[in-house]
């Protein structure tokens, strides 16, 4: 693996944001972690999963500084 695919860290979550049909919102998670613009999906089942991802990534990035 080259530097473009280097693993910086891992965050373990108890709950992941999913749609009503049960699909994990991987694209939204990727945008949150990469600090990109994202919109709340219309088909989300539980909003608490998104806020948990945001809180965890903010806490994790604060440890890197």
Kinemage of the C-alpha trace (Angstrom):
@kinemage 1
@onewidth
@group {chain A} dominant
@subgroup {mainchain}
@vectorlist {calphas} color= white
{ca unk a 1} P 0.000 0.000 0.000
{ca unk a 2} L 1.150 3.459 -0.778
{ca unk a 3} L 0.794 6.646 1.224
{ca unk a 4} L -2.563 7.370 -0.408
{ca unk a 5} L -4.126 4.389 1.427
{ca unk a 6} L -2.496 4.792 4.836
{ca unk a 7} L -4.710 3.966 7.807
{ca unk a 8} L -4.647 6.790 10.335
{ca unk a 9} L -7.024 5.375 12.900
{ca unk a 10} L -10.163 3.397 13.648
{ca unk a 11} L -13.292 4.551 15.453
{ca unk a 12} L -15.587 1.805 16.743
{ca unk a 13} L -19.277 2.699 16.861
{ca unk a 14} L -22.129 0.851 18.557
{ca unk a 15} L -24.656 2.210 16.069
{ca unk a 16} L -24.386 3.171 12.404
{ca unk a 17} L -26.802 5.406 10.503
{ca unk a 18} L -29.089 3.358 8.271
{ca unk a 19} L -31.916 3.926 5.867
{ca unk a 20} L -35.399 2.581 6.509
{ca unk a 21} L -34.550 -0.380 4.289
{ca unk a 22} L -31.483 -1.202 6.440
{ca unk a 23} L -28.658 0.026 4.205
{ca unk a 24} L -25.717 1.699 5.933
{ca unk a 25} L -25.120 5.284 4.797
{ca unk a 26} L -21.476 4.795 3.844
{ca unk a 27} L -21.304 7.860 1.595
{ca unk a 28} L -22.662 10.144 4.302
{ca unk a 29} L -20.270 8.684 6.882
{ca unk a 30} L -17.357 9.205 4.477
{ca unk a 31} L -18.338 12.848 3.931
{ca unk a 32} L -18.669 13.515 7.673
{ca unk a 33} L -15.273 11.982 8.439
{ca unk a 34} L -13.588 13.843 5.556
{ca unk a 35} L -15.234 17.109 6.685
{ca unk a 36} L -17.029 17.594 3.368
{ca unk a 37} L -20.431 19.142 2.716
{ca unk a 38} L -23.262 16.648 3.247
{ca unk a 39} L -27.044 16.712 3.472
{ca unk a 40} L -29.368 14.773 5.737
{ca unk a 41} L -30.735 11.826 3.741
{ca unk a 42} L -34.520 11.752 3.420
{ca unk a 43} L -34.722 8.015 4.060
{ca unk a 44} L -32.758 7.915 7.323
{ca unk a 45} L -34.176 5.645 10.008
{ca unk a 46} L -32.533 7.139 13.122
{ca unk a 47} L -30.875 10.576 13.238
{ca unk a 48} L -28.960 9.666 16.404
{ca unk a 49} L -26.558 7.536 14.361
{ca unk a 50} L -25.431 10.574 12.360
{ca unk a 51} L -24.926 12.722 15.451
{ca unk a 52} L -22.956 9.906 17.096
{ca unk a 53} L -20.643 9.767 14.054
{ca unk a 54} L -20.159 13.553 14.158
{ca unk a 55} L -19.393 13.553 17.897
{ca unk a 56} L -16.982 10.624 17.624
{ca unk a 57} L -15.033 12.135 14.723
{ca unk a 58} L -14.767 15.508 16.468
{ca unk a 59} L -13.487 13.856 19.661
{ca unk a 60} L -11.055 11.698 17.700
{ca unk a 61} L -9.667 14.595 15.659
{ca unk a 62} L -9.173 16.595 18.864
{ca unk a 63} L -6.831 13.846 20.139
{ca unk a 64} L -4.646 14.210 17.035
{ca unk a 65} L -3.796 17.836 17.718
